[in-house]
């Protein structure tokens, strides 16, 4: 199913493209002090929002934008803009409750040092005026262009009483490696029919998994937020929904998850140096935790040493677990990449597993933040560094939350006993009790190896659930009375 060409211009660009040619980014968390003025700000901002439409250049190839601007809103932000109160309940429950809600935080593993009350932003019970209403995302080809873009956008904040709570700079290094030293962003689904699609990959996912208004992997239209017809005084939204007669506010929009994840690089390096003898063993076991070598070569294809022949784009994601590594002797069953994308090895037949897994995939749109800790340094330098995790999904509960709860932090994942994701999971930390400690199992013949009390290498520092409205829906919000 292709995305109709006529609608590409209505879909915010970050939904269908990660903009690899725009490695510099900044994320501005905003609060609306005056709803009426915030609507005027949104009216001025919307014409600059980058859409998904790609016009052909002189050679006939899709033209890439020189910079990108996208905007997302929290539930409280949509309410603050004056969205009709009775229709707020048509947004998904998880979006309405928010990431920091108590039982949801428990399910996501946001406890102890990860708990919402410790977050830098977006946490539980924020002080008055500190509630996150919007996220402005800017992307540029180099730092100077990003700085100029940021200055332009900030210049209007005071006039429209839009207050910046937090601003975070992101970066995608040329070698594409995150702070632990491993190449990131390899296993990424593509939207069937997307204007940004490079090829026709085997793991192309139905558009309704990521964009509201299109059929998902179940062959159904995902639930969509609605708006009353009388509120659309300027007629920005599509025709009414047949079932309710209300307007489809969500069409061509999506939900966005943002999480600021701080990486303890020194602790990661210290763990392997103190636990294993010899550089070769240390490198191999670090790769076992991740499931790939630093180059991006998967252990399933290169089980004994890093091999750049398997790091090329053409092959680094073209593998399945069952044919070569059903029992995890190469890539452990509990490794990071096997948990976040089990591929053909989740359950039953390979094709059955692939269908099930594809119903829980997410589109990642993240970046790193902070300076790298120099190679060979094993002591923390006090500088904050980590990953800005952004993902696009049409169903937060079935996609992001399922992956986080059922795959990443599930101690019983795929027959394991007391293991969580050894890289990003909520593992042993200073706030843990004995009963909360977790292991990492390395499958082997004749005897498997169990590593006890895996430290927590990643800490949650802030985040929120957002909605990415279509560009017509942004116009609708800006025109609310």
C-alpha positions in Angstrom: 0.0 0.0 0.0 1.5 3.3 -1.1 1.1 6.6 0.7 -1.0 8.8 -1.7 1.3 11.4 -3.3 -1.3 14.1 -2.5 -0.9 13.4 1.2 2.9 13.4 1.5 3.0 17.2 1.9 0.6 16.9 4.9 2.8 14.4 6.8 5.5 15.9 9.0 8.9 14.9 7.5 10.4 13.3 10.7 7.8 10.6 10.5 9.1 9.2 7.2 12.7 10.3 7.2 15.6 10.4 9.7 17.4 13.0 7.6 20.8 11.3 7.5 22.2 14.3 5.6 21.2 16.6 8.6 23.4 15.2 11.5 23.1 18.2 13.8 19.9 18.6 15.8 18.4 20.4 18.7 15.3 19.6 20.8 13.4 22.5 22.5 10.9 21.6 25.2 8.4 24.4 25.5 5.6 25.7 27.8 2.7 27.8 26.7 2.1 30.7 29.1 -0.7 32.2 27.0 -2.9 29.7 25.0 -4.2 32.5 22.7 -0.6 33.7 21.9 0.6 30.1 21.6 -2.0 29.5 18.9 -0.7 32.6 17.0 2.9 31.3 17.4 1.7 28.0 15.9 0.0 29.7 13.0 3.3 31.5 12.2 5.4 28.3 12.7 3.3 25.9 10.7 4.3 27.2 7.2 7.9 26.4 8.1 7.2 22.8 9.2 9.0 20.3 7.0 6.7 18.0 5.2 7.3 14.6 3.6 6.8 15.6 0.0 10.0 15.4 -2.0 10.1 17.2 -5.3 12.5 16.0 -8.0 15.7 17.9 -8.7 17.1 18.5 -12.2 18.4 14.9 -12.4 15.1 13.5 -11.4 16.1 12.4 -7.9 14.1 13.4 -4.8 15.4 16.7 -3.5 16.5 16.7 0.2 15.6 19.6 2.4 18.5 21.9 3.4 17.2 22.0 7.0 14.2 20.5 8.8 11.8 21.8 11.4 9.1 19.6 13.1 6.8 20.2 16.1 5.1 17.7 18.4 2.7 18.3 21.3 2.0 16.6 24.6 -1.6 15.9 25.7 -1.4 18.9 28.1 -0.1 21.0 25.2 -3.0 20.1 23.0 -5.4 20.8 25.9 -3.7 24.2 26.5 -4.2 25.2 22.9 -8.0 24.9 23.4 -8.8 21.5 21.8 -12.5 20.8 22.5 -12.6 19.1 25.9 -15.1 16.3 25.1 -12.9 15.1 22.2 -9.7 14.9 24.2 -10.7 11.4 25.3 -10.4 10.2 21.7 -6.6 10.3 22.0 -5.0 7.1 23.2 -5.0 6.4 26.9 -1.2 6.1 27.3 -0.8 9.5 25.6 -3.4 11.1 27.8 -1.8 9.7 31.0 1.8 10.4 29.9 5.0 8.5 30.3 5.5 9.5 34.0 2.2 8.1 35.2 2.9 5.8 38.2 1.9 2.3 36.9 3.2 3.1 33.5 6.6 4.1 34.9 6.7 0.8 36.7 6.0 -1.1 33.5 8.6 0.8 31.6 11.3 0.1 34.2 11.4 3.8 35.2 12.0 3.0 38.9 14.8 3.7 41.3 17.4 6.0 39.7 15.1 6.1 36.6 12.0 7.2 38.5 10.1 10.2 37.1 10.6 12.3 40.2 14.3 12.3 39.4 13.9 13.4 35.7 15.3 16.6 34.5 12.1 17.4 32.6 8.7 15.7 31.9 8.7 14.0 35.2 5.9 13.5 37.7 4.4 16.5 39.5 6.4 19.3 37.7 6.3 22.7 39.4 3.7 25.1 38.2 4.7 26.5 34.8 7.2 23.7 34.1 4.8 21.4 32.3 6.0 20.4 28.8 3.5 21.4 26.2 5.5 21.1 22.9 8.7 19.8 21.4 10.4 21.8 18.6 12.8 19.7 16.6 15.5 21.4 14.5 17.9 19.6 12.1 20.7 21.1 10.1 23.8 19.9 8.1 26.4 21.6 10.4 26.6 23.4 13.8 26.6 27.0 12.5 23.5 26.4 10.5 21.8 24.8 13.5 22.7 27.7 15.7 21.3 30.2 13.2 18.1 28.1 12.9 17.8 28.1 16.7 18.3 31.8 17.0 15.6 32.4 14.4 13.0 30.3 16.3 13.9 31.6 19.7 13.5 35.2 18.6 9.7 34.9 18.6 9.3 33.0 21.9 9.0 36.1 24.1 6.5 37.8 21.9 4.2 34.8 21.9 4.9 33.9 25.6 6.3 30.5 24.6 8.9 29.6 27.3 11.8 27.3 26.6 12.2 24.9 29.6 15.0 22.7 28.2 17.1 22.7 25.1 19.3 19.7 24.1 21.8 19.5 21.3 22.1 16.2 19.4 24.6 14.8 17.0 25.0 11.8 14.7 28.7 11.2 14.3 30.2 10.4 10.9 31.1 6.9 12.1 27.5 6.5 13.4 28.7 5.1 16.7 27.0 5.8 20.0 29.0 6.5 23.2 29.6 2.8 24.1 31.5 2.6 20.8 29.0 0.6 18.7 27.5 1.5 15.4 23.9 2.5 15.9 20.7 2.8 13.9 21.2 -0.2 11.7 18.1 -2.3 12.1 15.4 0.2 11.0 12.1 -0.7 9.3 10.9 1.4 6.3 7.4 2.4 5.6 5.8 0.7 2.6 5.2 3.4 0.0 7.2 6.1 1.8 8.5 9.0 -0.2 11.9 8.5 1.5 12.1 4.7 0.8 15.5 3.8 -0.6 14.7 0.3 -1.7 12.0 -2.3 -1.3 13.3 -4.2 1.8 12.0 -7.5 3.0 11.1 -5.8 6.4 9.1 -2.9 4.9 6.2 -2.3 7.3 2.6 -1.3 6.5 2.2 2.5 6.8 -0.6 2.2 9.4 2.0 1.0 11.9 3.5 4.5 11.9 0.9 6.9 10.4 -2.7 7.2 11.4 -5.2 7.0 8.6 -3.7 4.0 6.8 -4.0 0.2 7.2 -1.7 -1.4 9.7 -0.2 -4.9 9.9 -3.6 -6.3 10.9 -5.2 -4.8 7.8 -7.1 -2.3 10.0 -7.1 1.5 10.4 -5.5 2.4 13.8 -7.7 4.4 16.2 -7.5 8.1 15.5 -8.2 11.2 17.6 -11.3 13.1 16.5 -12.4 16.7 16.5 -15.9 18.3 16.1 -16.8 19.7 12.7 -18.0 23.0 14.2 -14.5 23.7 15.6 -12.9 23.5 12.1 -14.0 27.0 11.1 -11.3 27.3 8.4 -11.9 23.8 7.0 -8.4 22.4 7.4 -9.3 18.8 8.2 -10.6 16.0 6.0 -14.2 14.8 5.6 -16.0 13.4 8.7 -15.4 9.9 9.8 -18.3 7.6 8.8 -18.6 5.9 12.2 -19.0 9.1 14.3 -19.5 12.0 12.0 -16.6 13.8 13.7 -13.5 15.0 11.9 -10.4 12.8 11.6 -7.9 15.0 13.5 -5.2 12.2 13.6 -5.0 11.4 9.9 -1.4 11.7 8.6 -0.2 12.2 12.1 1.6 9.9 14.6 2.7 9.5 18.2 6.3 10.3 19.2 8.2 8.9 22.2 11.2 11.0 23.6 13.6 9.6 26.2 16.9 11.2 27.3 19.1 8.2 28.2 22.4 9.0 30.0 25.1 6.4 29.3 27.8 5.6 31.9 30.6 4.9 29.5 33.3 4.6 32.2 31.2 2.0 34.1 30.6 0.1 30.8 34.4 0.0 30.1 35.3 -0.9 33.7 32.9 -3.8 33.8 34.5 -5.7 30.9 38.0 -4.8 32.0 37.4 -6.1 35.5 35.3 -9.1 34.6 37.2 -10.7 31.7 40.9 -11.3 31.1 42.5 -10.1 27.9 41.5 -7.5 25.3 40.1 -10.1 22.9 37.8 -11.6 25.6 36.7 -8.2 26.7 35.8 -7.1 23.2 34.0 -10.4 22.5 31.9 -10.2 25.6 31.0 -6.5 25.0 29.8 -7.6 21.5 27.8 -10.4 23.1 26.0 -7.9 25.3 25.1 -5.8 22.2 24.8 -8.5 19.6 27.0 -6.7 17.1 30.7 -5.7 16.9 31.6 -2.0 17.1 31.7 -1.9 13.2 28.0 -3.0 13.1 28.8 -6.5 11.9 26.3 -8.9 13.6 27.6 -11.8 15.7 25.3 -14.1 13.8 27.4 -13.6 10.7 30.8 -12.8 12.4 30.8 -14.8 15.6 34.5 -14.8 16.5 35.9 -11.4 15.6 34.9 -8.0 14.2 34.7 -8.3 10.4 34.1 -5.2 8.4 33.0 -7.3 5.4 29.8 -7.9 7.4 29.5 -4.2 8.4 28.5 -2.9 5.0 24.9 -1.7 4.6 24.2 -4.4 2.0 24.8 -7.2 4.6 24.8 -5.8 8.2 21.0 -6.2 8.5 20.4 -9.1 6.1 20.3 -12.1 8.5 18.0 -14.2 10.4 18.6 -16.0 13.7 17.0 -19.5 13.2 19.2 -20.7 10.2 22.6 -20.0 11.8 22.0 -19.3 15.5 18.7 -20.7 16.8 20.1 -21.4 20.3 22.1 -18.2 20.8 25.6 -19.7 20.7 26.8 -16.8 18.5 24.4 -13.9 19.4 23.0 -14.6 23.0 19.3 -14.8 23.2 19.2 -11.9 25.8 21.5 -9.6 23.8 20.3 -6.1 23.1 19.7 -6.5 19.3 17.9 -9.9 19.8 15.6 -8.4 22.4 14.7 -5.3 20.5 14.2 -7.1 17.2 13.8 -10.9 17.6 13.3 -11.3 13.9 12.4 -14.9 13.0 13.3 -16.4 16.4 10.5 -15.1 18.6 8.2 -18.1 18.5 6.9 -20.9 16.2 7.8 -20.9 12.5 10.1 -18.2 11.1 7.3 -16.5 9.1 4.9 -16.5 12.0 7.6 -14.9 14.1 8.4 -12.2 11.5 4.7 -11.3 11.3 4.4 -11.0 15.1 7.6 -9.0 15.5 6.6 -6.6 12.7 3.5 -5.7 14.7 5.8 -4.2 17.4 8.4 -2.4 15.4 9.2 1.3 15.9 10.9 4.0 13.7 13.8 5.5 15.6 14.8 9.1 15.0 17.4 9.7 17.7 20.8 11.2 18.2 23.7 11.2 20.6 24.3 14.1 23.1 27.5 15.2 24.9 31.2 14.7 24.0 32.7 11.3 23.7 34.8 9.9 26.6 38.3 9.5 25.0 39.4 6.0 24.2 41.3 4.2 26.9 39.8 6.3 29.7 38.1 4.2 32.4 37.3 7.0 35.0 34.2 9.1 34.6 35.0 12.8 33.7 31.8 14.2 35.1 30.4 15.1 31.7 26.9 14.1 30.7 26.6 12.0 27.6 24.1 9.6 26.1 21.4 8.9 23.7 18.3 11.0 22.7 15.9 8.2 22.0 13.0 9.3 19.7 10.6 6.8 18.1 7.6 7.1 15.9 4.7 4.7 16.3 0.9 4.7 15.7 0.2 2.7 18.9 2.4 3.6 21.8 1.1 0.7 23.9 1.5 -2.0 21.3 4.8 -0.8 19.9 7.1 1.2 22.2 5.7 0.1 25.5 5.5 -3.6 24.4 9.1 -3.6 23.3 10.2 -1.9 26.6 8.2 -4.1 28.9 7.9 -7.5 27.2 11.3 -7.6 25.4 13.8 -5.2 27.0 13.0 -5.5 30.7 11.3 -8.9 30.8 13.5 -11.3 33.0 11.8 -14.3 31.4 12.3 -13.2 27.8 12.4 -16.2 25.4 12.9 -18.8 28.2 15.5 -16.9 30.2 15.3 -16.8 34.0 16.4 -13.6 35.5 17.9 -11.5 32.6 17.1 -8.1 31.4 18.6 -6.2 28.4 22.3 -6.0 29.4 22.8 -2.7 27.7 19.7 -0.5 28.2 17.7 -2.6 30.7 16.9 -1.6 34.3 19.6 -3.7 36.0 21.5 -3.5 39.3 21.9 0.1 40.6 22.5 1.7 44.0 18.7 1.8 44.6 18.2 -1.9 44.0 17.5 -4.6 46.6 18.8 -8.1 46.2 15.6 -9.3 44.6 15.9 -6.7 41.8 19.3 -7.8 40.6 19.6 -9.3 37.1 21.9 -11.5 35.1 23.2 -12.0 31.6 23.2 -15.6 30.2 25.8 -16.5 27.6 24.6 -19.6 25.8 27.4 -22.1 25.1 28.2 -25.8 24.7 28.7 -27.8 26.9 28.0 -25.3 29.7 26.4 -21.9 29.5 27.9 -19.0 31.4 25.7 -16.8 33.7 27.0 -13.3 34.6 25.4 -12.1 37.9 24.4 -8.6 38.9 24.8 -6.8 35.6 25.3 -3.1 36.4 22.9 -0.5 35.1 24.8 1.3 32.3 21.9 3.6 31.1 19.8 5.9 33.2 16.6 7.7 32.2 16.9 11.5 32.6 13.7 12.8 31.1 11.1 12.4 28.5 7.4 12.5 27.4 4.9 11.2 25.0 4.0 13.5 22.1 1.6 13.7 19.2 3.0 14.7 15.8 -0.1 16.3 14.1 -0.4 16.5 10.3 0.3 20.0 8.9 -3.5 20.6 8.3 -4.1 19.5 11.9 -1.5 22.1 13.1 -3.4 24.7 11.1 -6.6 23.5 12.8 -5.1 23.9 16.2 -3.8 27.4 15.4 -7.3 28.5 14.3 -9.1 27.3 17.4 -11.3 29.9 19.0 
